[in-house]
Amino acid sequence: MSQPRVLVVGASIAGPMAAYWLAKAGAHVTVIERFPKLRTNGQAIDIRTTGVTIMRKIPGMETAVRAKIVQIEGMSLLRDNGRPYGTIRATGNPDQQSLISEYEIHRGDLAKILVDLSREKGVQYVFGEQIASMKQVDNDGPVTVDFVNGFATAEYDLVVACDGATSRTRALGFGGGVRDYIAPVNSWAAFFSIKQDLINGSKVGHGYTAVGGRFLAVGNDPEGGNQITLMGMHPRNKRDLTLPFRNAMAEGEDALKRFIAQHYKGAGWKTDEVMEAMLGPGLKGFYASEIVQVKVPSLHKGRFALVGDAGYAPGPTGTGTTLAMTGAYVLAGEINKHQGDLATGLKGYEERMRPIIDDMQKIPIVIPHVVAPQTAWGLWLRNTIFAFIAWTNVLEYAQRFLGSAFADSDKYDLPHYEWVA
């Protein structure tokens, strides 16, 4: 195959990363994004395990990431009276990370870094555009793509969906709806910045949990004020407990804010102040979404493939960024490895990624109970156990032991590709 034409859908993390590696593999890559410009808001995210390994394979990326690392020294966990009962800190060693990553960066900053790096490889970006329809005559032939907002209809050798867990592109490529293949975990999250400083400039974040699975994290915003993370976690059972959240989201941002404010009403510590700020003027970068897992029977269909949350959103495991970076690298690497045989390359992508996906999608049964207990008794027990662990310094040793799990990518046997453009 001469220089293949590839269309990547989505410009947040997975899309620019896939575009970079596919361009390195010799493809002519176009990225479309439905928003009119690159989204620079969003929460702080971690780069771990295989993500660190892949980052170090891209010249200049680690330096760029380090220049934008979130300046957080740790996380203090608080009782409802505001007194801390334990603090989690980074290890200081990027090759032995703790629960606090050495590579914590805002989603928008990482997206900007990846867009810039991919543009250096000749990747074209088209904002304010999305796919209207896709058609494949057969699985071995090109994909004809029509667009919504005037971008010219064209044939592509490969279309890659990187547009999130509720991917419209996945629905077009596989058929069905945007919630097909979604496995709910009965949780949601919201992120925004407020102009108030509730933690007096501290570079140690403050984390607070209230009964009913309500979690609040407050961190320093380098532009002034605080960055807020909210998580609503419910028991993982067959009941769909996030439906009220989705219904509020469907009504618009104001309705969603009112729903969140009602959910956190009277939760304790400084939650009422945060809710007042969320509903008032001066709010920045409000973003909220359901936390889900995506489980598809195949990562590709003909000349159509999935990367990142569109194909394997991991839910509350903290591995979404790493999985997206890994999938982008492996997809391009396998295609590059099998020059001229796209079908074999896509098969190799599936085979290489499946074990990694299965491992990173494992949700330890204790996560909801540890992060956000539902009852006053469960909350007291969690706090008491964690306070004892912190007091005995067991936490420091435990983090260093667990650090290898957060930083080591050897167990995944990540392939090294010889890039032939």
N, C-alpha and C positions, 0 to 999 in steps of 0.2 A: 504494500500500500504506500503510495506517495504521501506527502504530508497530509495526515488526516485532519479533517475539520471536526472540531469538538465544540459543543454548546454546553456550558455549565450554567445551571440555574441557581442563583443565590449568592450573595456577596458577603456572607458573615461566616468567617472561620473556615468551614468545610469547603466552600466554593473557591475562595482565593487560594487555599492550600492545594486543592485538586488542580486548579488552573496552573499553578506554579509547576507542579511535577509533570503534568501532561505536556506543558510547553517544553520542559526540559527533555521529555521523551520525544520531542520533534513534532508535536501537534500544533496546528493553528487553532488557538483557543479564543472563544468569545464567551464572556460572562454577562448574563442579564440579571438585573435586580429590579423587583417590582416597585421598590421605594425610589423617590426621585433623587436621592443622594445616599451616600454611605451612612449607615446608622452608627453613631458614635456613642450611644448610650448603652446601658446594660450593666450587669453585675460584674464583680471581680470573679475571674475563673482561674483554675489551676492548670498548669502543664506538668504532667507526671509521666513516669515510666517510659513507654515507647514514644510519648510525645517529646520528652527531653532528648531522646536519642535522635529522633527525626529533626528536631529543631537544630541540633548540632551538625546536621548534614547540609544545612542551608547556609551558605556564606553570609555573614552579617546578621543573621536572625537573632542569635543569642544576645549579641551586643545591643540590638534594637530593643529586645524584650527587657533586658536588664535596665535600660534607660527609662522604661515605663513601668517598672515593677511598683505595685501598690505598697506604699510606705506604711506597713502594719507590722508591729513588733510582736503581736500575739493577740490572743482573745481571752478576756476575763469573763468568766461565767458568773452571773449575779443571782442573788436571792431577790425576793420582791421588795426588800428594803434597800436594795442597791448595793449591798455588801457582797464582794466577790467570795466565792467558795473554792475557786481554782482558776488557774491561768494556763493556757496552752501557748507555747512559744515555738518559733522555728528552731531547727537544730543548728542553723548556720552552715550546713553542709548540703549543697544541692544534690549530691549523690546519695544522701541519706535523709530524705525529707520526712517531716513529721506530718501531723494533721494540718499544720500551717505550711503551705508550700513555699519553697524558695523562689518559685516562678509564678507568683500570683499577679495577674494583670487584668485590667478592665477589658471586657469583651470588645468594646469599640476600638481601644488602642491596639489590640492584637489584630483585629480585622484590618485596620489601617496599615499596619506593618506588612501584613500578607498581601494586601492589594498593591502596595508599593513594590514589594519584591517581585510579584508576578508581572507587573507592568514592565519591569526591567527585562523580563523574558519575552516581551512582545504581546502579552495578553491584552485583549481589547475589552473594555467595560462599557456596557450600555445600561444606564439607569432609567427608571420609569417605564420598564417594559416587562412583559410577561407572555407566556405561551398561550395562544388561543386553542391550538390543536396540534396533534402529532399523528403522523401516519407512517407505518412500516409496511411495505408490500410483503416482505418476508423477513425472517430473523437475520438473514445474512446481508440484507440490502440497507441502503442509507435510510435515515429518518427525515421525512419532510415536515418542516415545522412552520406553522403560521403564527403570527404574533398579534397582540391586541392593539398596540399603539403605533403601528406604522413601520416597524423594523421589517425589512424585506424578507418575504418567504424564502427559505433556503433549505438545501439538503445538508445533513450532517452525518458523518460516519459514526458519531457517538453523541448521545445526550446524557448528561449526568445531573441528577436531581440532588441539590444540596440546600433545599429550602425548608428545612425544619421538620419536626415530628408530624405536623398536620400538612404535609407537602401536597400542594395542588398538582405538582408535576408528577408525583408518584401516582395520584389518582388518575391522571391522564395516561401515564405509561402502562400501568397495571390494570386500569379499569376499576370502577367502583367509586367510593367516597373518600374524603380526606381522613375520616376516622377509622377506615379499614386498617387492620394490622396494628391498631393502637391497643396496648394493654394498660389500662388505668392503674395507678398505684394510690389513688385517693389522696392526692396531695396537690398543692399549688404554691406558687411563690410570686412575690411582687418586689420590685426594686425601684428606688427613686432617691433623689437627693433633696434635702431641705436646707434652708438658709440658716436655721438655728443650729447652734453647737451645744448638744446635750451632754457631751463628755469632756468639755473644757480643753479641747485641743489634744487630747490623749492620742498617741499613736498605737495604743493597745485598744483593740476593738472591745465592745461590750456586748455580751450575748445574754439574753433573758428568755426563759420559757415559762409560759402560764399553762394551767390546766386546759384540756381540750385540744392539745396538740398545737398550741400557738407559740411560735418562735419569732423573736425579734433580735436582729443584730444591728448595732450602730457603730459606724466607723468614721474616721476623719476623712473629710473631703478636701483634697489639696487646693480646690478652688474656693474653699470657705464653707462652713456649715458641716453637715453630716450626710453620709451615704447610708441608706436604710435598706435592709433586707428583711422581708417578712415571709414566713412559711406557715401554711396551714396544712397540718398533717393529720390524717384520720386513719383508723384501723384499716389494714388491707384485707378486705373481704369481698364478697360478691356484690355488695350494695354499691351503687355509684354515688358516692358522697361528695363528688365535685360538681354535680349537676347544677346546684345553685350558683356556684362560682361561674360556670360556663354560661348560664342564663344571664347573669349580671354582665358578663363580658360582651354578650351579644347585644345588649342594650346600649353599650357605649362606655367610654371611659368614666364619665361622671357616675353612672350607675354602679360600675365596678368599684370605684372608690368608696361609694356609700356602703356597698356590701362588705368591703374589707373593714371599714370603720365600725360597722355594727358587729362584725365578727370579733374585733379586738376590744370592744367597749368594756371598760372596767377590768382589763386583764392584769393591771398592776404595773409596778415600776413606772416607766415613762411612756407607756403605750398610749395613754390619752393625749399626751403632748405630741407624740408622733402622728396620731390620727388627725389632730387639729391642724398640724402643719401640712399633712397630705391633702386635706380638704381646702386649705387656704391658698393665698397667692405665693408666688416665689418657688413653687415646686419645679424641679427639673428632672427630665429623663424618666418619667413614669413608664414602667413596663411591667406587665404581669402575664403569667401563662400557667396552664396546668402542667404539672410534672407527670410525664408518662414514659412508658417504654414502648418501643416499636419493634415488632417481631414479624418479619416478612419471610415467606417460604423460600425466596431467592433474592439475591442482591442485584439481579439483572434480568432483563427480558429482551432478547434480541440485541439491538444496539442501544439499549436503554439501561442505565445503571444508577444505583443509589449510593450516596456517600454521606456519612455523618448521621445526624438525628433523623433524616428522612428514611434511612435504612435500618438504624439500630440505636435510637435514643435509649440511653441506659437508665433513665429514671434517677432516683436519689442516691446514686453511687459516687458522684463526683468525678466520673470518668468521661463525660461527654466530649470535652475538648480533646483529650488524648485519643479517644476513639475516632473522632473526625480527622485529626492529623494523621493517624495511623492508616485509616481507610484510604485517604487521598494518596498517600505515599505508595501503598501496596497496589492500588488500582493502576496508577501510572507505571509503577515498576513492572507489574505483570504484563501490561500492554507493551511496554518497551522491550521486555524480555522476549516476547513472541512477535517480533516485528512482522507485520503483514498478516497476522492471524489473530484478528480481534476476538473471535469466539473463544480461542484457547486462552487468550489473555484474561478475558472476563471469567472463565472457569477457574483460572489460577487465583484470581482475586477472591472469588467465593471460597475456595478451599483454604487459602491463607488466612482469611479474616474470620471464618466461622469460629475456630477455637478461641480467638482473642475476644470476639463479641460475646460468646457464651460465658467467658470468665468475667469480663468487665460488666456484664449485665446482672451478675449475681448480687442480690440484695440481702445482706445478712439479716436474719430474722429480728435481731435486736435493734436495728437502726431506728424504726419509729419510736420504740420505747426509750432509747437513749437520747435521741435528738429532741423529741417532743412527746413526753408522756401524756396520757389522756386524763389521768386522775390525780387528785391531790396526794394520795398515798404513793402512786408511782413516781410523781415528781419529787416528793420528799426522799424516797428511797434512792432515786438516781442522784440527787444532790448530795445526799449523805455519803454514798459510796464514792462519788467523784471527789468530794472534799477530803475523805480519808486518803484516797490515792494521792491527791496533790500534796497533802500534809506529810506523807511518808516519803515523798520524792520518787515513789514508784512510777509516777507518770512520766518523768524524764527518761527513765530507763526503758519503760514500755514504748515510748515514742521512738527511741533510737532503735529498738528491736523492730517495731512496725515500720520504721523508716525505709527499710529495704523493700518492703512491699509497695511503698509509694514511689520509690525511685528506681527500682531494678526492672529492666526490660528484658533481661537475658532469658527468663522463663518462657517468653513468647517466641523465641527463635526468630526474631525479626530478620528478614532477608536483606542482604546487601546487593543492590542492583548496579550493574555496569551500564551506565546510561549511554545509549547509542542514538544520537539525534539524526 
